[in-house]
Amino acid sequence: MTGAAGHEKSSYQFGSFNYYWIALMARYEWPALLGLFLCFTYILRSEARLRYLGIYGCGVLLAYSFIPYKTPWCVISILWPFYFLLGAFATAATKFFGYDMPAAVAKVVLMVSLAASAFASIRLNFYQFTNEREPYVYVQTFPEIQVLTKPLLEMAGKDPRYYHLQGHILLDSYYPLPWMLGDFTRIGYYKKDEPPEPLDADFVVTYDNGTRGGKAEELALAASFNQQIDDSALEDFTIRLYGNTAVVQFTLHLLGPIQGKPVEIVYRYIDVWVLREASWRCVASQSTRVTAPRDAPAN
């Protein structure tokens, strides 16, 4: 894939050269960056194997720098020759840049670069993994996904029968949910404009304005929804089982523009599901819009 399609990194452009990959190495991959510097020495004077790795590594880096498509995972194809060259640097005393470099000094340099890279890896993977200012953070899943997954996994951990609960995920981009909920045998994944029919024929819905509707009205409303949503979050998600009936409660926070200004809207939902013919179907739903509490009147 060589097209840009929004994956170009123009902020790293310097003339016709894009230094995005070198910037990633400087921020996260110090050992590979050191191996890149060593390339020039190995290309000029070394045994054939190391000279080949030096030429190959520099050539791949140069080629990827000119290709418009740039996503962080491509760096795996770029880095490995530089690590081999760094390993060769650390194995024996070799003459670099016109003077002798003792093996012990070479190994100290290697250990320092590895420690710096390990620190950057721990910081990124355990603390800054959703920080959009980190170049390695790319289409990352936010911790709020656990609002959905944690109750389901806890229920199934206590009773394996819950692995066969029926559910429907309606999102344009629903990964990594299929991986996280892979042990659940009856969860389906659909695009928002192609929903299944989990609603019972007797489904009744009461909207936040007090009006009522049925299955046809709810499906039509979902299909015609076109309001811009910049962010959403679920809170207070609970499921209570009463035999073949389940009561689901949750709070939905929506953030989107209204007349050019960001506005948050909060709804509380209560849904009733019934197990019929080995299939859970929603029979009733009610939503209430939550308004900010008014100040108490002064005495």
N, C-alpha and C positions, 0 to 999 in steps of 0.2 A: 504494500500500500504506500503510494508516494504522494497522494493528494493531501492538501492542507486541511480543508474542511473544518476550520476553527481550531486546529491543533498546532498552527504555526506559533513560534515564540519570537515575535518581532522585537520585543524589548531587549533581546540578546543579540540583535543584529549589529554588525560592525562592517560597513561596506557590503560586500557580497558574501561575507563569512558570518556564520551564526555560531556563537560560542556557548550555546545552551548546555551542551554536554560537558564542556570543560567547567562551566559554572557549577553543575551538579557534582562533579568530582571535587571541586574546591570546597564545596559545602559539606558533602557527606562521605566522599570516597577518597580520603587522603592516600591510602596505599596505591590506588590506581593512578592518582595524579603523580605520585612519585615515579611509578612505572612509566608514565608518559614522558617525564623528563629524561628517564634513562634510555628511552627509545633512540634518541639521537646518538648516544654513545655506542649502543649496540649496532645501529645501522652502519656506523662508520668503521668500527673495528670490533669484531667478535666472531665466534664460530657461526657456521651457516644456520644452525637452528635458531639461535637467538637473533641473528640478523633477519631471518624470515619473520619471526614474531614481531620484531620492531617495525618492519615494513608493512606487515599485515595490519598491526594495530593502528598505526598512523593512517594507513589507507582507509580502513573502515571508519575511523573517527572523522576523517575528512569527508568521506562520502555521505555519512549520516548528517554532517553539518550542513551540507548543501541540499539535502532532501527536505522539502517543506514540512512533511508530517513529523511531528515530534511529540511523543508521549513518554513519560518517565520509564515505563517498562522496557522500552527499546534499549536502555542503557546496558541491559544484561548482555546483549550481543556485542557491545563495544568494550566493556571493561576487562574481560578475561585475559586477553594477551598481556595487558599491563601488569596483572598480578603474577603471571609466569615470569615476566622480566624482573619484577621486584624480588621474586623468590631466588632467581639466579644471582641477583645483586647481593643477597644476604647469605649465600652459601659459602663463599670463599673470598679471600682477599684478592681484589682485582684493581687494576689501575684505572681510575676514573678522572677525567678532566685534567690529566697531566700529573697526578700525584697518587701515591699508594693509599688505598682505603683499607685499613685493617678489617678483618671479618667481624671482630667484636663491635667496632663502630658501626658497621653496616647493619648488624643485628639490632643495635640500640635504635638506629633510625627506623628500622622496620617496626620495632615494638612501639615506638612513639606514634607512628602513623596508624598502626592497628588500634591502639588505645583511643586515639582521637576519633577514628571511624566507629569504634564500638560505642563510645559515648554519644556520638551523633545518632547512632541507630537506636539506642535505648531511649534517648530523649524523644525521638520522632515516633517510635512505635508504641510507647507507653504513656506519653504525656502530651505530645503535640500532633497526634494523628488526625485531628480534624481542623488543624490550623491552616487556613487557606493561604497564608503567607509562606508556608513551607512548599518549595517547588515539588517535592516528592508526594505531597498530598494531592490526589487526583481522583475525582469521582469517588470520594471516600464516604463510607457509611457513618452516620452520626450515632452516638450512644442512645439517642431516643428510640431507636428501633427496638430496644429491649422492653419498651412499654407494651409492645405486642408480643414479642417472643418469650419474654421471661415468664409470664403467667402460664402460657401454653406448655413450656418445657417443664415448669414445676408441677403442673397437673399431670402430665404424662409420666414424670419421674415417680410420682406417688402411685399412679394407677396406669399401667401400660395400655389399658383400653382407650385412653384418651388420644393415643396415637392415631386412632381411626375417626376422630372428630372431622366432620365436614366443614370446610371453610372456603371462602373465595377472596382472593386478593385482586383488587382492581387498581392497577397503577400502570402508567406508560412505561416505567422502568422499575421492575420489581425485584431485581437482584440486589443483595445476596439472599433474599428470603428463601428461594428454592433450595439453597445450600443449608441455611440455618435450620429450616423446617423440613429437611429431606426425609426424616423418619416418619413424618405424618403422611399417611397413605391417601388421604381424601381431601387434600387442599389443592384447589385449582388456581391458576394464575391467568389473568385476563387483562386486556387493555381497557381503559376507562370507557371507551366508546363501544366496546364489545362485551357487555356484561353477560353473565349466565342468568339463570332464573332461579335464584335461591328463595324467592318470595312465594309463600303459599298462595293458593287461589283465593283464600279467605283473608289475605293480608289487609290490615287496616293501619293507616298511618295518620298521626295527628301532628301537624306542623306547628312551628313556633308562633304563628299568627292565629292559631286556633282552628284553622280549616282542616278538613279531613280528606283523605284520598284512599285509593286502593292500589292494587298492583299495577294497573295500567298507568295511573297518574304518576306513581313513583318512578317507573321505568322511563316514562316520557320526560320527567323532570331531570333525571340523571343524564339522559341523552342530550338534552338541550342546555345543560349547564356550561356557561362560557365565561364565568367571572375569573379574573386573574387572581391566582393564589400564589403569593411569594413564599409563604412558609406555613406549616401546619404542625400541630403536636397533639398527641393523645395523653390524657392524664386520668387518674382514678379509674383505670380499666379493671372491672371486676366481673366475674362470671359465677353465678350461683345456680347449682343444679338442684332440681326438685323432681326426681324420677326421670321421666322423659321430657321434662320442660327445663329450659335454661333461661335465666334472666341476666341480660348483659347490660351493664351500666358503664358509661365513660363520659369524659369531658373532652370536647374538641375545641382547640384554639386555631383560628384562621387569621392569617395576616395578609392583607392585600391593599392595593390602592383604591381609594374612593375620592374622586375629584382631585387626583394628583397627590393626595396625602396618604401615608400608610395608616391603616386602621385595623385594629384587632377586634375580632368578633369571637365570642365564646358561646358554645352550645353545650347543653347537657342532654345526653341521650339515654333512653331506656328501651331496650329491645327484648322481645319475647320470642324464643325459638322452641320448636316442638320437634321431637324425634318421631318421624313417620316413615315406615318402610325402610328402616336403616339409613335415613337421610334427615339431617337437620334442616328445617325450613323456618324462615322468619314469618310469624303470624301477626305481629304487632310492633309498632315503633312509635315513639313519641320524642320530640325534640323541644327543648326550651331554651330560648336565647337568654343568656345571663347578662344583666345590665349592672353597671357600677352602683354600689349601694349609695343611697343619698345620705347626706349629713343629717344628723338628728336635729330637729328644730330647737332653737334656743329658747330657754325658759324666760 
